[in-house]
Amino acid sequence: MPNISHHQLTPSDMAQKEKLQCLKDFHKDTLKPSPGKSPGTRPEDEAEGKPPQREKWASKLDFLLSVAGGFVGLGNVWRFPYLCYKNGGGAFLIPYFIFLFGGGLPVFFLEVALGQFTSEGGITCWEKLCPIFTETTTNTRIGYASIVIVSLLNIYYIVILAWGLYYLLQCFQRELPWARCRHSWNTPNCVEDTIRKNKTLWLSANATNFTSPVTEFWERNVLSLSSGIDEVGELKWDLALCLLAVWVICFFCIWKGVKSTGKVVYFTATFPFLMLIILLVRGVTLPGAAEGIKFYLYPDLSRLQDPEVWIDAGTQIFFSYAICLGAMTSLGSYNKYKYNCYRDCLLLGGLNSGTSFVSGFAIFSVLGFMAQEQGVAIADVAESGPGLAFIAYPKAVTMMPLPTFWAILFFIMLLLLGLDSQFVEVEGQITSLVDLYPSLLRKGYRREIFIAVICVISYLVGLTMVTKGGMYVFQLFDYYAASGVCLLWVAFFECVAVAWVYGADNFYDAIEDMIGYRPNGWMKWSWTLITPVLCVGCFVFSLVKYKPLTYNKMYEYPDWSIGVGWSLALASMICIPMVVVIKIIQSDGSLIERIKAVAAPVKGGASSRPKEYSLKNSELLHPLDPNGTYALSKHTHTIVETTM
């Protein structure tokens, strides 16, 4: 037989071999930035004047855990169970799942897929898709609405972690400081919870108002609460140091980009689940747990007639999935182009909602035990938000054997749940801003310096929330800055931009090019019709049912502070319509012609599809162009399957 040497290979074989080698070089360059440089920066890029390459996740698990850590947070543990009990128990699951499948999952998948498709963060991704939402001279667009929301969210959300760290440090004493009434911060009205059932008899014989030691520890020691937002008071230095500590931890979790974030989440995203399982097992074995769980799930279908139940379901979905903040888009932008994000978004959605549901058993089993021990109704001890984390649950652990052990476990879980959500949101914020000026901020150590500057500014603003009147400032941010109204507003325009401006079918073509098949049609129908309708309905009902902010159902905020709150909300919401009006005014022709011109999708350039994935380079001249010749009417096949 003749000897076949390498120079006798056919031209097609040699071309195939060359393409495979190019693809290997591409991944090598993308995944391994040079030592001593910021992520994605290579000396050869800087020498040739090229924009620094964007880094990618080192493994599939890095992405999965980062997303899981980002949206499985405090809301799953302290908000969902309370909303479920408050809004009809098991009946609340009906509107919850309607909003989950009609809004939460579709928008979550849209944002991740958009980031992967464009390989851009939460601001610049829209520049590649929809000119009507892009103003080239001021860089104001849909993404700016998200970045305003997430920037404000990052300022106040981390204050919860400062409180949690303070409580954790206070646990390392012979006795939990909120268990007794013999401390300097206690008042004569303090009644210890160890009285339990006898407390009811005591109350019937005494008209004097009483307070719990855990409530006095929270309001008089931790917060040193002033009389109102008008009286901000002095800085609480112990809380200020705790806030500084969590910001330093957050900085070092993200300062090297996804290379550091992707590794930190291996601990921060998994350990809370272990803690939750331990607390769940402990909770369901306590006396009175069955009554608490029954109270949590008992269905009351009559509650479905109340619009507030549907508003709570919609806002909870958007909160718990961390959508409309730009963070999911930023995390998706670090995926390889051929990564199957559709499959994993569905799995992550199941994990998120499943965690919320299971958390209810862990929380209400303990509340059932506490109600039985005190001889009161479960409704009297059920709390949500900070009230659950810093009053109800700490009170419950004082009634258990080994209270210090269970308190430490609970606050470690609380810290880790909040910490990975915090630094993932900050990573999304940083990615979106860095993508505006990649040539400037991805060189050397400029990205790390930029992160430090953002963290310092956020910390300084957050100091207003660790003063004696800081709780009032915190609630103002929480109620308005990242409210459900803001998120619903952004979600509506995201769906309009993708489904109606760029085109749902065109985006489906892009997804098919990335994952190899077209997703189920319900995603497209949700983006086109279902999600916008749900968002508009929930948005309108939220405004109709609006109630001015109060603290503890007693303190009413002054008018000037309500005005500040609405200013925080409008700071993000005004971005989108303002840019649309500016673009229409700047266009030429009649009003109809101007609207048609600015509503046309971007021609070409939206896709981040590497050339190495194509068999024919000519097919990539205008990749995924909705109006052009090469709009994926003829689907190409990749030479290498998804590796993540």
C-alpha positions as CSV (number, residue, x, y, z in Angstrom):
1,M,0.0,0.0,0.0
2,P,1.3,3.5,-0.7
3,N,2.5,5.5,2.2
4,I,0.2,8.5,2.9
5,S,2.2,11.5,4.2
6,H,0.8,14.7,5.7
7,H,1.4,16.7,2.5
8,Q,-1.0,14.4,0.7
9,L,-4.1,15.4,2.8
10,T,-7.0,16.8,0.8
11,P,-7.5,20.6,0.9
12,S,-10.8,20.1,2.9
13,D,-9.0,18.0,5.5
14,M,-6.3,20.7,5.9
15,A,-8.9,23.4,6.2
16,Q,-10.8,21.4,8.8
17,K,-7.6,20.9,10.8
18,E,-6.7,24.6,10.6
19,K,-10.2,25.6,11.8
20,L,-9.9,23.2,14.8
21,Q,-6.5,24.7,15.7
22,C,-7.9,28.2,15.4
23,L,-10.8,27.3,17.7
24,K,-8.4,25.8,20.3
25,D,-6.3,29.0,20.1
26,F,-9.4,31.1,20.6
27,H,-10.5,29.3,23.7
28,K,-6.9,29.4,25.0
29,D,-6.7,33.1,24.6
30,T,-10.1,33.8,26.0
31,L,-10.0,31.6,29.1
32,K,-6.4,32.3,30.2
33,P,-5.5,36.0,30.5
34,S,-1.9,36.7,31.1
35,P,-0.7,36.8,34.7
36,G,-0.5,40.2,36.4
37,K,-3.2,41.7,34.2
38,S,-6.8,42.4,34.7
39,P,-9.1,39.6,33.5
40,G,-9.3,39.5,29.7
41,T,-6.3,41.7,29.0
42,R,-3.5,40.3,26.9
43,P,-0.2,42.1,26.2
44,E,-0.5,41.4,22.4
45,D,-3.9,43.1,22.4
46,E,-2.5,46.2,24.2
47,A,0.5,46.3,21.8
48,E,-1.6,46.1,18.7
49,G,-4.1,48.6,20.0
50,K,-7.0,46.0,20.0
51,P,-9.8,46.2,22.6
52,P,-9.0,43.8,25.4
53,Q,-10.6,40.4,25.1
54,R,-13.6,39.5,27.3
55,E,-13.0,36.7,29.8
56,K,-15.2,33.6,30.0
57,W,-16.3,31.3,32.8
58,A,-13.6,28.7,33.4
59,S,-16.3,26.0,33.8
60,K,-20.0,25.5,33.5
61,L,-20.3,25.1,37.3
62,D,-18.9,28.6,37.8
63,F,-21.8,30.1,35.9
64,L,-24.4,27.9,37.6
65,L,-23.3,28.7,41.1
66,S,-22.8,32.4,40.4
67,V,-26.4,32.7,39.1
68,A,-27.7,30.5,42.0
69,G,-25.9,32.6,44.5
70,G,-27.1,35.8,42.8
71,F,-30.8,35.2,42.9
72,V,-31.2,32.7,45.8
73,G,-31.0,35.2,48.6
74,L,-32.7,36.7,51.6
75,G,-36.0,37.2,49.8
76,N,-36.4,33.4,49.4
77,V,-36.1,32.9,53.2
78,W,-37.7,35.9,54.8
79,R,-40.2,37.2,52.2
80,F,-41.8,34.3,50.3
81,P,-42.9,32.2,53.3
82,Y,-44.6,35.3,54.9
83,L,-46.3,36.3,51.6
84,C,-47.5,32.7,51.2
85,Y,-49.1,32.8,54.7
86,K,-50.4,36.3,54.3
87,N,-52.1,35.8,50.9
88,G,-54.0,32.6,51.4
89,G,-51.4,29.9,52.0
90,G,-51.4,27.3,49.3
91,A,-53.8,29.5,47.2
92,F,-50.9,32.0,46.8
93,L,-49.1,29.4,44.7
94,I,-51.7,29.9,41.9
95,P,-50.7,33.6,41.1
96,Y,-47.1,32.8,42.0
97,F,-46.8,30.1,39.3
98,I,-48.7,32.3,36.8
99,F,-46.2,35.0,37.2
100,L,-43.3,32.5,37.3
101,F,-44.1,30.9,33.9
102,G,-45.5,34.1,32.4
103,G,-42.9,36.6,33.6
104,G,-40.1,35.4,35.8
105,L,-38.6,32.5,33.8
106,P,-39.1,34.2,30.4
107,V,-37.4,37.4,31.4
108,F,-34.7,35.6,33.3
109,F,-33.9,33.5,30.2
110,L,-34.1,36.6,28.0
111,E,-31.5,38.4,30.0
112,V,-29.1,35.5,30.2
113,A,-29.5,34.7,26.5
114,L,-29.1,38.4,25.5
115,G,-25.8,38.6,27.5
116,Q,-24.5,35.4,25.9
117,F,-25.6,36.5,22.4
118,T,-24.0,40.0,22.5
119,S,-21.2,39.2,25.0
120,E,-22.0,42.5,26.6
121,G,-23.1,43.7,30.0
122,G,-26.5,45.1,31.1
123,I,-26.0,48.5,29.3
124,T,-24.1,48.0,26.1
125,C,-26.1,44.8,25.1
126,W,-29.1,47.0,24.2
127,E,-26.9,49.2,22.0
128,K,-26.4,46.2,19.7
129,L,-30.1,45.5,19.4
130,C,-32.5,48.4,19.5
131,P,-31.5,52.0,18.5
132,I,-34.8,53.4,19.8
133,F,-33.6,52.6,23.3
134,T,-30.0,53.9,22.6
135,E,-28.9,57.5,22.6
136,T,-25.4,57.5,21.2
137,T,-24.2,60.8,22.5
138,T,-25.3,60.3,26.1
139,N,-25.2,56.5,26.3
140,T,-28.6,56.5,28.0
141,R,-30.7,53.4,27.3
142,I,-32.7,50.6,28.9
143,G,-29.5,49.4,30.5
144,Y,-29.2,52.6,32.4
145,A,-32.5,52.1,34.0
146,S,-31.3,48.8,35.3
147,I,-27.9,50.2,36.4
148,V,-29.6,52.9,38.4
149,I,-31.7,50.4,40.2
150,V,-28.9,48.0,40.9
151,S,-26.6,50.8,42.1
152,L,-29.2,51.9,44.6
153,L,-29.9,48.3,45.6
154,N,-26.2,47.6,46.3
155,I,-26.0,50.6,48.6
156,Y,-28.8,49.5,51.0
157,Y,-28.9,45.7,50.6
158,I,-25.4,45.3,52.1
159,V,-26.6,47.1,55.3
160,I,-28.6,44.0,56.1
161,L,-25.3,42.0,56.0
162,A,-23.8,44.6,58.4
163,W,-26.7,43.9,60.8
164,G,-26.3,40.2,60.4
165,L,-22.5,40.4,61.1
166,Y,-23.2,42.4,64.2
167,Y,-25.6,39.7,65.5
168,L,-23.2,36.9,64.6
169,L,-20.4,38.6,66.6
170,Q,-22.8,39.1,69.6
171,C,-23.5,35.3,69.6
172,F,-20.1,34.5,71.0
173,Q,-21.0,35.2,74.6
174,R,-22.0,33.0,77.5
175,E,-25.6,34.0,77.0
176,L,-27.3,35.5,74.0
177,P,-27.7,39.2,74.8
178,W,-31.3,39.4,73.5
179,A,-32.5,36.6,75.8
180,R,-32.7,38.6,79.1
181,C,-34.0,42.0,80.3
182,R,-31.0,42.9,82.5
183,H,-29.0,45.0,80.1
184,S,-28.3,48.7,80.0
185,W,-30.6,49.2,76.9
186,N,-33.6,47.5,78.4
187,T,-36.6,49.4,79.8
188,P,-38.9,48.7,82.8
189,N,-41.5,47.4,80.3
190,C,-39.2,44.5,79.1
191,V,-40.8,41.1,79.7
192,E,-38.6,38.0,79.1
193,D,-39.8,35.5,76.6
194,T,-39.1,32.7,79.1
195,I,-42.4,33.5,80.8
196,R,-44.1,32.1,77.7
197,K,-47.6,30.8,78.5
198,N,-47.7,32.7,81.8
199,K,-47.2,35.9,79.8
200,T,-50.8,35.8,78.6
201,L,-52.1,35.6,82.2
202,W,-49.8,38.4,83.2
203,L,-51.1,40.6,80.4
204,S,-54.7,40.0,81.4
205,A,-53.9,41.4,84.9
206,N,-51.8,44.3,83.8
207,A,-52.6,47.1,81.4
208,T,-49.0,48.2,81.1
209,N,-47.5,47.9,77.6
210,F,-44.7,45.3,77.4
211,T,-41.8,44.8,75.0
212,S,-39.7,41.7,74.4
213,P,-35.9,41.7,75.1
214,V,-35.2,40.8,71.5
215,T,-37.2,43.8,70.3
216,E,-35.4,46.1,72.7
217,F,-32.0,44.6,71.7
218,W,-32.9,45.3,68.0
219,E,-34.3,48.8,68.3
220,R,-32.5,50.2,71.4
221,N,-29.1,48.6,71.1
222,V,-28.4,47.6,67.4
223,L,-30.3,50.5,65.8
224,S,-30.5,53.0,68.7
225,L,-33.6,54.1,66.8
226,S,-34.4,57.8,66.8
227,S,-37.8,59.4,66.7
228,G,-38.0,59.8,62.9
229,I,-36.1,60.4,59.7
230,D,-35.9,64.1,60.6
231,E,-33.6,63.1,63.4
232,V,-30.8,61.2,61.7
233,G,-28.5,61.3,64.8
234,E,-24.9,60.3,65.2
235,L,-23.1,57.5,63.4
236,K,-23.2,54.0,65.0
237,W,-19.5,53.2,64.8
238,D,-20.0,49.5,65.6
239,L,-22.4,49.1,62.7
240,A,-20.2,51.3,60.5
241,L,-17.2,48.9,61.1
242,C,-19.4,45.9,60.3
243,L,-20.5,47.6,57.1
244,L,-16.9,48.3,56.2
245,A,-16.0,44.7,56.8
246,V,-18.7,43.3,54.5
247,W,-17.7,45.8,51.8
248,V,-14.1,44.7,52.0
249,I,-15.2,41.0,51.7
250,C,-17.4,41.9,48.8
251,F,-14.5,43.8,47.1
252,F,-12.1,40.8,47.3
253,C,-14.8,38.4,46.1
254,I,-15.1,40.3,42.7
255,W,-11.8,42.3,42.3
256,K,-10.4,39.7,39.8
257,G,-13.6,39.5,37.8
258,V,-15.3,36.1,37.1
259,K,-12.0,34.3,37.9
260,S,-12.5,35.2,41.6
261,T,-16.3,35.3,41.6
262,G,-16.5,31.9,39.9
263,K,-14.4,30.3,42.7
264,V,-15.9,32.1,45.7
265,V,-19.4,31.0,44.9
266,Y,-18.4,27.3,45.3
267,F,-18.6,28.1,49.1
268,T,-21.0,31.0,49.4
269,A,-23.7,29.5,47.1
270,T,-23.6,26.0,48.5
271,F,-23.0,26.3,52.2
272,P,-26.3,28.2,52.8
273,F,-28.2,25.2,51.4
274,L,-26.5,23.0,53.9
275,M,-27.4,25.4,56.7
276,L,-31.0,25.6,55.5
277,I,-31.3,21.8,55.5
278,I,-30.0,21.6,59.1
279,L,-32.4,24.3,60.2
280,L,-35.2,22.6,58.4
281,V,-34.6,19.2,60.1
282,R,-34.3,21.0,63.4
283,G,-37.5,23.0,62.8
284,V,-39.8,20.1,61.8
285,T,-38.8,18.1,64.9
286,L,-39.9,20.8,67.3
287,P,-43.2,20.6,69.1
288,G,-45.8,22.8,67.4
289,A,-44.1,22.5,64.0
290,A,-47.1,20.8,62.4
291,E,-49.4,23.7,63.3
292,G,-46.9,26.2,61.9
293,I,-46.6,24.4,58.6
294,K,-50.4,24.0,58.4
295,F,-50.7,27.8,58.9
296,Y,-48.1,28.3,56.2
297,L,-49.9,26.2,53.5
298,Y,-53.6,26.1,54.4
299,P,-55.4,27.4,51.3
300,D,-57.8,30.3,51.4
301,L,-59.1,30.6,47.8
302,S,-61.1,33.7,48.7
303,R,-57.9,35.7,49.0
304,L,-57.4,35.4,45.2
305,Q,-60.1,38.0,44.7
306,D,-57.8,40.6,46.3
307,P,-55.6,42.4,43.7
308,E,-52.8,42.8,46.4
309,V,-52.3,39.0,46.3
310,W,-51.4,39.2,42.6
311,I,-49.3,42.3,43.1
312,D,-47.3,40.4,45.9
313,A,-46.9,37.4,43.6
314,G,-45.6,39.5,40.7
315,T,-43.2,41.6,42.7
316,Q,-41.9,38.5,44.6
317,I,-41.0,36.8,41.3
318,F,-39.1,39.8,39.9
319,F,-37.3,40.3,43.2
320,S,-36.3,36.7,43.8
321,Y,-35.1,36.2,40.2
322,A,-32.9,39.3,40.4
323,I,-34.1,40.3,36.9
324,C,-34.2,43.8,35.4
325,L,-31.0,44.7,37.3
326,G,-28.5,43.9,34.5
327,A,-26.7,41.3,36.7
328,M,-28.1,38.2,34.9
329,T,-27.2,39.8,31.5
330,S,-23.7,40.4,32.8
331,L,-23.3,36.9,34.1
332,G,-24.6,35.5,30.8
333,S,-22.1,37.6,28.8
334,Y,-19.3,35.5,30.3
335,N,-20.7,32.3,28.8
336,K,-19.2,30.7,25.7
337,Y,-21.2,31.4,22.6
338,K,-22.4,27.8,22.2
339,Y,-23.4,27.3,25.9
340,N,-26.8,25.8,26.4
341,C,-28.2,28.5,28.6
342,Y,-31.9,27.5,28.0
343,R,-31.6,24.2,29.7
344,D,-29.7,25.6,32.7
345,C,-32.0,28.6,33.1
346,L,-34.9,26.2,33.5
347,L,-33.0,24.2,36.1
348,L,-31.9,27.3,38.0
349,G,-35.5,28.6,38.0
350,G,-36.6,25.3,39.6
351,L,-33.9,25.7,42.2
352,N,-34.9,29.2,43.0
353,S,-38.6,28.6,43.5
354,G,-38.0,25.3,45.2
355,T,-35.7,27.0,47.7
356,S,-38.4,29.5,48.5
357,F,-41.0,26.8,49.0
358,V,-38.7,24.7,51.3
359,S,-37.7,27.7,53.3
360,G,-41.3,28.2,54.3
361,F,-41.2,24.8,56.1
362,A,-37.9,25.7,57.9
363,I,-39.3,29.1,59.0
364,F,-42.9,28.3,59.9
365,S,-42.0,25.1,61.8
366,V,-40.0,27.3,64.1
367,L,-42.7,29.9,64.3
368,G,-45.2,27.2,65.2
369,F,-42.9,26.1,68.0
370,M,-42.5,29.6,69.3
371,A,-46.3,30.3,69.2
372,Q,-46.9,27.1,71.2
373,E,-44.2,27.9,73.8
374,Q,-45.7,31.4,74.3
375,G,-49.3,30.4,74.1
376,V,-50.2,32.8,71.4
377,A,-51.5,32.6,67.8
378,I,-49.0,32.0,65.0
379,A,-50.3,35.2,63.4
380,D,-48.9,37.1,66.4
381,V,-45.4,35.8,65.8
382,A,-45.3,35.7,62.0
383,E,-42.9,38.3,60.5
384,S,-41.2,39.1,57.2
385,G,-38.1,40.9,56.2
386,P,-35.8,42.3,59.0
387,G,-38.6,41.5,61.5
388,L,-38.2,37.8,60.8
389,A,-34.4,37.8,60.7
390,F,-33.6,40.0,63.6
391,I,-36.6,39.6,65.9
392,A,-38.8,36.5,65.3
393,Y,-36.1,33.9,64.6
394,P,-33.6,35.2,67.3
395,K,-36.5,35.0,69.8
396,A,-37.2,31.4,68.7
397,V,-33.7,30.2,69.2
398,T,-33.6,31.4,72.8
399,M,-36.4,28.9,73.5
400,M,-34.4,26.0,72.0
401,P,-31.7,23.8,73.6
402,L,-28.2,25.0,72.6
403,P,-29.5,28.5,71.6
404,T,-26.1,29.9,70.8
405,F,-25.3,27.1,68.4
406,W,-28.6,27.6,66.5
407,A,-28.1,31.4,66.5
408,I,-24.6,31.1,65.0
409,L,-25.9,28.7,62.3
410,F,-28.8,31.0,61.4
411,F,-26.7,34.1,61.1
412,I,-23.9,32.4,59.1
413,M,-26.6,31.2,56.7
414,L,-28.1,34.7,56.6
415,L,-24.7,36.3,55.9
416,L,-23.8,33.9,53.1
417,L,-27.2,34.1,51.4
418,G,-26.9,37.9,51.3
419,L,-23.2,38.0,50.6
420,D,-23.2,36.1,47.3
421,S,-26.3,38.0,46.2
422,Q,-24.5,41.3,47.0
423,F,-21.3,40.6,45.2
424,V,-23.0,39.1,42.1
425,E,-25.1,42.2,41.8
426,V,-22.0,44.4,42.3
427,E,-20.2,42.3,39.6
428,G,-23.2,42.9,37.3
429,Q,-23.0,46.7,38.0
430,I,-19.2,46.8,37.4
431,T,-19.4,44.7,34.2
432,S,-22.1,46.9,32.8
433,L,-20.0,50.1,33.5
434,V,-16.7,48.6,32.3
435,D,-18.3,47.5,29.0
436,L,-19.0,51.2,28.3
437,Y,-15.2,51.9,28.2
438,P,-13.5,48.6,27.7
439,S,-10.3,50.0,26.2
440,L,-9.9,52.3,29.2
441,L,-10.9,50.1,32.1
442,R,-9.7,46.7,31.1
443,K,-6.0,47.6,31.0
444,G,-3.6,46.9,33.7
445,Y,-5.2,47.2,37.1
446,R,-7.7,49.9,36.2
447,R,-10.6,47.6,36.6
448,E,-9.6,46.8,40.2
449,I,-9.2,50.5,41.0
450,F,-12.5,51.2,39.4
451,I,-14.2,48.5,41.6
452,A,-12.5,50.0,44.7
453,V,-13.8,53.5,43.8
454,I,-17.4,52.1,43.4
455,C,-17.2,50.2,46.7
456,V,-15.9,53.3,48.6
457,I,-18.6,55.6,47.2
458,S,-21.3,53.0,48.0
459,Y,-20.0,52.6,51.5
460,L,-19.9,56.3,52.2
461,V,-23.6,56.7,51.0
462,G,-24.5,53.6,53.0
463,L,-23.2,55.3,56.2
464,T,-26.4,57.3,56.3
465,M,-28.2,53.9,57.1
466,V,-26.0,53.1,60.1
467,T,-26.9,56.2,62.0
468,K,-29.5,56.4,64.7
469,G,-32.1,57.3,62.1
470,G,-30.6,55.0,59.6
471,M,-33.5,52.5,59.6
472,Y,-35.8,55.1,58.2
473,V,-33.3,55.9,55.4
474,F,-33.0,52.1,54.7
475,Q,-36.7,51.7,54.5
476,L,-37.0,54.6,52.1
477,F,-34.5,53.0,49.7
478,D,-36.1,49.6,50.1
479,Y,-39.6,50.9,49.4
480,Y,-38.9,53.1,46.4
481,A,-35.4,52.7,44.9
482,A,-35.7,49.0,43.9
483,S,-39.4,48.6,44.2
484,G,-41.6,46.2,42.3
485,V,-42.9,49.1,40.2
486,C,-39.4,49.9,38.9
487,L,-38.7,46.3,38.0
488,L,-42.0,45.8,36.3
489,W,-41.4,49.0,34.3
490,V,-38.0,47.8,33.0
491,A,-39.3,44.2,32.4
492,F,-42.0,45.6,30.1
493,F,-39.6,47.6,28.0
494,E,-37.1,44.7,27.8
495,C,-39.8,42.5,26.3
496,V,-40.9,45.2,23.9
497,A,-37.3,45.8,22.8
498,V,-36.6,42.1,22.1
499,A,-40.0,40.8,20.9
500,W,-41.4,43.8,19.0
501,V,-38.4,45.9,18.0
502,Y,-35.6,43.3,17.3
503,G,-38.2,40.6,16.7
504,A,-39.0,37.5,18.7
505,D,-38.4,35.2,15.7
506,N,-35.0,36.9,15.0
507,F,-34.0,36.4,18.7
508,Y,-35.2,32.8,18.5
509,D,-32.9,32.4,15.4
510,A,-30.0,33.7,17.5
511,I,-30.8,31.3,20.4
512,E,-31.0,28.4,18.0
513,D,-27.6,29.4,16.6
514,M,-26.2,29.3,20.2
515,I,-27.8,26.2,21.7
516,G,-28.5,24.2,18.5
517,Y,-32.3,24.1,18.8
518,R,-35.3,26.4,19.2
519,P,-36.7,26.7,22.7
520,N,-40.3,26.0,23.5
521,G,-42.7,28.4,22.0
522,W,-44.1,29.6,25.3
523,M,-40.9,31.8,25.8
524,K,-41.7,33.7,22.6
525,W,-45.3,34.1,23.4
526,S,-44.4,35.3,26.9
527,W,-42.0,38.0,25.6
528,T,-44.5,39.0,22.9
529,L,-47.7,39.2,24.9
530,I,-48.0,37.4,28.3
531,T,-45.2,39.1,30.1
532,P,-46.0,42.7,28.9
533,V,-49.7,42.2,29.9
534,L,-48.8,40.9,33.3
535,C,-46.3,43.7,33.9
536,V,-48.8,46.4,32.8
537,G,-51.6,44.9,35.0
538,C,-49.4,44.5,38.0
539,F,-47.9,48.0,37.5
540,V,-51.3,49.7,37.3
541,F,-52.7,47.8,40.3
542,S,-49.5,48.7,42.3
543,L,-50.1,52.4,41.6
544,V,-53.8,52.2,42.4
545,K,-53.1,50.3,45.7
546,Y,-50.2,52.5,46.6
547,K,-49.9,53.3,50.3
548,P,-47.5,55.8,51.8
549,L,-44.5,54.4,53.6
550,T,-44.7,53.8,57.4
551,Y,-42.4,52.3,59.9
552,N,-43.8,49.6,62.2
553,K,-47.3,50.6,61.0
554,M,-47.1,53.6,63.4
555,Y,-44.5,56.2,62.2
556,E,-45.6,58.1,59.1
557,Y,-42.9,59.5,56.9
558,P,-43.0,63.3,56.3
559,D,-44.0,64.6,52.8
560,W,-40.5,65.7,51.9
561,S,-39.1,62.1,52.5
562,I,-41.9,60.6,50.4
563,G,-40.8,63.0,47.6
564,V,-37.2,61.8,48.0
565,G,-38.5,58.3,47.7
566,W,-40.3,58.9,44.5
567,S,-37.3,60.7,43.1
568,L,-35.3,57.5,43.7
569,A,-37.9,55.5,41.8
570,L,-38.2,57.9,38.9
571,A,-34.4,58.2,38.6
572,S,-34.4,54.8,36.9
573,M,-37.9,54.8,35.3
574,I,-37.4,58.1,33.5
575,C,-34.4,56.9,31.5
576,I,-36.3,54.8,29.0
577,P,-39.1,57.2,27.8
578,M,-36.8,60.1,27.9
579,V,-34.4,58.4,25.4
580,V,-37.3,57.3,23.1
581,V,-38.6,60.9,22.9
582,I,-35.0,62.3,22.2
583,K,-34.4,59.7,19.4
584,I,-37.8,60.6,17.8
585,I,-37.1,64.3,18.0
586,Q,-33.6,63.9,16.5
587,S,-34.8,61.8,13.5
588,D,-35.9,63.3,10.1
589,G,-39.3,63.0,8.4
590,S,-42.9,62.9,9.6
591,L,-43.8,61.6,13.0
592,I,-44.7,58.2,11.6
593,E,-41.5,58.0,9.6
594,R,-39.4,59.0,12.6
595,I,-41.0,56.3,14.7
596,K,-40.5,53.7,12.0
597,A,-36.8,54.7,11.6
598,V,-35.9,54.6,15.3
599,A,-38.0,51.4,15.9
600,A,-36.0,49.4,13.2
601,P,-33.7,46.8,14.7
602,V,-29.9,47.1,14.4
603,K,-28.5,45.7,11.1
604,G,-25.8,43.2,11.9
605,G,-23.1,43.3,14.6
606,A,-25.3,42.2,17.5
607,S,-24.0,38.7,17.7
608,S,-20.7,37.8,19.4
609,R,-20.5,34.6,17.4
610,P,-16.9,33.6,16.9
611,K,-15.8,33.1,13.3
612,E,-14.2,29.8,14.2
613,Y,-17.7,28.3,14.7
614,S,-18.6,28.8,11.1
615,L,-18.0,26.5,8.2
616,K,-18.3,29.4,5.7
617,N,-16.8,32.7,6.6
618,S,-19.1,34.4,4.1
619,E,-22.1,33.5,6.3
620,L,-20.7,35.7,9.1
621,L,-20.5,38.9,7.2
622,H,-23.8,40.1,8.7
623,P,-24.4,37.7,11.6
624,L,-27.9,37.4,12.8
625,D,-29.1,40.5,11.0
626,P,-32.9,40.8,11.3
627,N,-33.3,42.8,8.1
628,G,-30.3,41.5,6.1
629,T,-29.6,38.6,3.8
630,Y,-27.8,36.5,6.4
631,A,-30.4,36.5,9.1
632,L,-29.9,32.8,9.8
633,S,-32.5,31.8,7.2
634,K,-30.0,29.1,6.4
635,H,-28.8,27.6,9.7
636,T,-25.2,26.6,9.9
637,H,-23.8,23.7,11.8
638,T,-20.9,24.0,14.2
639,I,-17.7,22.0,13.9
640,V,-17.4,21.7,17.7
641,E,-20.2,20.9,20.2
642,T,-20.8,22.9,23.3
643,T,-18.1,22.3,25.8
644,M,-19.7,23.8,28.9
